[in-house]
Amino acid sequence: NAGVTQTPKFQVLKTGQSMTLQCAQDMNHEYMSWYRQDPGMGLRLIHYSVGAGITDQGEVPNGYNVSRSTTEDFPLRLLSAAPSQTSVYFCASSFTGLPGNTIYFGEGSWLTVV
Amino acid sequence: AQKVTQAQTEISVVEKEDVTLDCVYETRDTTYYLFWYKQPPSGELVFLIRRNSFDEQNEISGRYSWNFQKSTSSFNFTITASQVVDSAVYFCALSDLYGNNRLAFGKGNQVVVIP
């Protein structure tokens, strides 16, 4: 059981480049989300999805796009990378959206934009 | 709006000392959940505990204990007899009534246990 898998683990981008951070879960979880972690800022919610075909914005959505074509996958797209997007990105999933539900996190993707 | 405050940024203790991490939260909801996560140097997030707003019973799990007080909006975490393996960043987080994988995190406490 792989849980929540994020790829790549490390990536360096040049300003203006685009890329996609991949997130996949094999637990048949309906709910998935993306967070970014910056030094001294804790984790902040970027986008979330309550099921295939349904996504919504979190606290810091600007500069990121998401889609949810399947239950398993929730990719995060950076269309034109900026140095301010240098961060550690975490994908998370849970079986339901109930507030007390256990949320499982991936191992993180370290992104540097130069 | 949900808000979680962890005031201390870095806490250093000598091995075997106790360490308490403070977490203060703000919410307008009457139903909510609080969490603590551990982030070791390897970077992954490890779930430690979940507590709902209707359950103020404090909990002890091995060397970990949690003190939830609604009257002061606090959900503090104590590590007893700290060990070097406890060195990590600890995050307090809050889920609103609707959940949906939306957690508001505090800024984290860096705990350094000195052997």
Boltz contact constraints between the chains, C-beta under 6 A:
constraints:
  - contact:
      token1: [A, 31]
      token2: [B, 101]
      max_distance: 6.0
  - contact:
      token1: [A, 33]
      token2: [B, 101]
      max_distance: 6.0
  - contact:
      token1: [A, 40]
      token2: [B, 107]
      max_distance: 6.0
  - contact:
      token1: [A, 42]
      token2: [B, 105]
      max_distance: 6.0
  - contact:
      token1: [A, 42]
      token2: [B, 106]
      max_distance: 6.0
  - contact:
      token1: [A, 42]
      token2: [B, 107]
      max_distance: 6.0
  - contact:
      token1: [A, 42]
      token2: [B, 108]
      max_distance: 6.0
  - contact:
      token1: [A, 43]
      token2: [B, 105]
      max_distance: 6.0
  - contact:
      token1: [A, 45]
      token2: [B, 102]
      max_distance: 6.0
  - contact:
      token1: [A, 48]
      token2: [B, 101]
      max_distance: 6.0
  - contact:
      token1: [A, 48]
      token2: [B, 102]
      max_distance: 6.0
  - contact:
      token1: [A, 50]
      token2: [B, 100]
      max_distance: 6.0
  - contact:
      token1: [A, 92]
      token2: [B, 101]
      max_distance: 6.0
  - contact:
      token1: [A, 94]
      token2: [B, 101]
      max_distance: 6.0
  - contact:
      token1: [A, 97]
      token2: [B, 99]
      max_distance: 6.0
  - contact:
      token1: [A, 97]
      token2: [B, 100]
      max_distance: 6.0
  - contact:
      token1: [A, 98]
      token2: [B, 99]
      max_distance: 6.0
  - contact:
      token1: [A, 99]
      token2: [B, 33]
      max_distance: 6.0
  - contact:
      token1: [A, 99]
      token2: [B, 95]
      max_distance: 6.0
  - contact:
      token1: [A, 99]
      token2: [B, 99]
      max_distance: 6.0
  - contact:
      token1: [A, 100]
      token2: [B, 33]
      max_distance: 6.0
  - contact:
      token1: [A, 100]
      token2: [B, 50]
      max_distance: 6.0
  - contact:
      token1: [A, 100]
      token2: [B, 52]
      max_distance: 6.0
  - contact:
      token1: [A, 103]
      token2: [B, 101]
      max_distance: 6.0
  - contact:
      token1: [A, 105]
      token2: [B, 45]
      max_distance: 6.0
  - contact:
      token1: [A, 107]
      token2: [B, 44]
      max_distance: 6.0
  - contact:
      token1: [A, 108]
      token2: [B, 43]
      max_distance: 6.0
